[in-house]
Amino acid sequence: MKKIFSSIVAVVAILFISCPAFAQANTDSVKKAVIKVANLHCNNDMPTIKKRLLNQDGIEDVSFTEIAGDASVFTINYHTSAINQEQIEKAIESTPGCDDKSETPYKVKRDGSRKKKKS
C-alpha cells in the first residue's frame, strides 16, 4: 500500500515539475489595468500602442478611448502569470512613435498613490 501511495505522489510531483501550465493553473488570474497614456499627437498613436501591447505575452485584450487633450485611457486585460502592470507600463513607454520610430514619446500618467517614494 505504501508503494502505491508513493508512486502516486511521485507521478503528481512529476506532472507539476514537467508541466508549468498545470502547476500555474491555480496562480493565474485575469486582471484589468486602466492606464492613462499621455503625449499622444494623432489618431494613429493609440492603435500603435495597442498593437505593441497585444504582442506581449499574457495580454488578452486592449481597448482605448479617443484622445482628450493629449491623452487616452487604455483598458488592458492580462494574465497575471505572464505579465504585470509595471511591465505593461514599460511596454507602453518603450513603444516607438508612429511618426518617428527612433523616439519613444508615450508616457504613462500615474496617480499620486503609485509614485515611488524618494529615499
Backbone torsions as a table, in degrees:
resi	resn	phi	psi	omega
1	MET	NA	-40.2	179.0
2	LYS	-63.7	-36.0	-179.8
3	LYS	-66.0	-39.8	179.5
4	ILE	-65.0	-46.9	178.7
5	PHE	-60.9	-43.7	178.8
6	SER	-62.6	-38.6	179.0
7	SER	-65.6	-41.8	179.1
8	ILE	-64.3	-44.8	178.3
9	VAL	-60.8	-41.0	180.0
10	ALA	-64.5	-42.1	179.6
11	VAL	-64.7	-44.1	178.8
12	VAL	-62.4	-42.4	178.7
13	ALA	-62.5	-42.0	178.6
14	ILE	-63.8	-40.2	177.5
15	LEU	-60.3	-44.8	-179.7
16	PHE	-66.1	-37.7	-178.6
17	ILE	-74.8	-42.1	-173.7
18	SER	-85.4	-14.9	-177.4
19	CYS	-127.7	86.8	-177.9
20	PRO	-57.5	-33.6	179.8
21	ALA	-63.0	-38.0	178.5
22	PHE	-66.7	-40.9	-179.1
23	ALA	-70.3	-33.9	-176.8
24	GLN	-87.2	-3.2	-176.5
25	ALA	-54.6	-34.9	-178.9
26	ASN	-83.2	-18.1	-176.2
27	THR	-99.8	-7.4	-179.2
28	ASP	-90.8	137.4	171.4
29	SER	-144.8	159.8	177.7
30	VAL	-99.7	124.0	179.4
31	LYS	-116.4	162.3	177.8
32	LYS	-116.7	127.6	174.1
33	ALA	-110.8	134.5	175.2
34	VAL	-114.0	112.7	-171.8
35	ILE	-125.4	127.7	176.7
36	LYS	-90.4	126.2	-178.4
37	VAL	-115.2	128.0	-178.5
38	ALA	-109.0	173.3	178.0
39	ASN	73.5	35.0	175.7
40	LEU	-92.4	138.3	-173.9
41	HIS	-119.2	-19.8	-179.1
42	CYS	-149.1	172.7	-177.8
43	ASN	-71.3	-10.9	177.8
44	ASN	-83.1	-15.7	-177.7
45	ASP	-63.5	-44.7	-176.8
46	MET	-64.7	-46.0	176.9
47	PRO	-63.3	-31.7	177.0
48	THR	-63.2	-45.8	178.8
49	ILE	-66.5	-42.5	179.9
50	LYS	-59.1	-45.1	179.7
51	LYS	-60.9	-43.2	179.1
52	ARG	-60.4	-44.1	-178.9
53	LEU	-66.4	-42.6	-178.8
54	LEU	-65.7	-19.4	176.2
55	ASN	-83.7	-2.9	177.9
56	GLN	-86.5	140.3	175.7
57	ASP	-61.9	134.6	174.9
58	GLY	94.7	-11.2	178.8
59	ILE	-83.0	123.6	-177.4
60	GLU	-95.4	-42.7	-175.2
61	ASP	-154.3	146.2	178.0
62	VAL	-137.3	131.3	171.9
63	SER	-134.2	161.7	-178.6
64	PHE	-148.2	160.6	177.3
65	THR	-95.1	167.9	174.0
66	GLU	-65.2	159.7	178.2
67	ILE	-66.6	131.3	172.9
68	ALA	-123.8	110.6	-171.9
69	GLY	74.3	-113.8	175.4
70	ASP	-123.2	21.9	-174.2
71	ALA	-131.7	162.4	175.7
72	SER	-143.1	154.6	177.8
73	VAL	-105.6	124.9	178.1
74	PHE	-104.0	135.8	174.0
75	THR	-113.8	120.5	-173.4
76	ILE	-123.4	124.7	172.5
77	ASN	-98.0	127.5	-175.3
78	TYR	-142.8	158.7	178.4
79	HIS	-92.5	123.2	-176.3
80	THR	-66.9	-20.0	179.5
81	SER	-77.1	-15.2	-176.1
82	ALA	-111.9	-28.5	-173.6
83	ILE	-156.5	156.2	176.2
84	ASN	-125.9	174.4	-174.7
85	GLN	-63.8	-37.6	179.1
86	GLU	-61.4	-41.4	177.9
87	GLN	-66.2	-36.6	177.6
88	ILE	-63.6	-45.9	179.4
89	GLU	-61.8	-39.8	177.3
90	LYS	-64.7	-37.8	178.1
91	ALA	-64.1	-39.8	178.3
92	ILE	-63.6	-49.7	-175.5
93	GLU	-71.2	-16.4	177.5
94	SER	-98.8	5.2	178.5
95	THR	-73.0	126.7	176.9
96	PRO	-64.7	146.6	178.2
97	GLY	-63.5	153.6	-177.4
98	CYS	-75.0	-21.9	178.4
99	ASP	-92.4	-43.4	-177.5
100	ASP	-125.6	105.8	-175.1
101	LYS	-67.8	-12.8	-179.8
102	SER	-86.4	-8.4	179.5
103	GLU	-106.4	151.8	173.4
104	THR	-123.0	82.2	-170.0
105	PRO	-82.2	-17.0	-170.1
106	TYR	-77.9	137.7	-178.7
107	LYS	-129.3	133.1	176.0
108	VAL	-80.6	128.8	176.0
109	LYS	-89.0	116.9	-179.8
110	ARG	-101.8	141.9	176.5
111	ASP	-77.8	168.2	-175.7
112	GLY	-60.2	-30.0	-176.7
113	SER	-74.9	-16.4	-177.3
114	ARG	-101.5	-4.7	-179.7
115	LYS	-68.2	144.0	179.3
116	LYS	-76.2	140.5	179.8
117	LYS	-75.7	141.7	176.3
118	LYS	-84.0	141.2	179.5
119	SER	-87.5	NA	NA
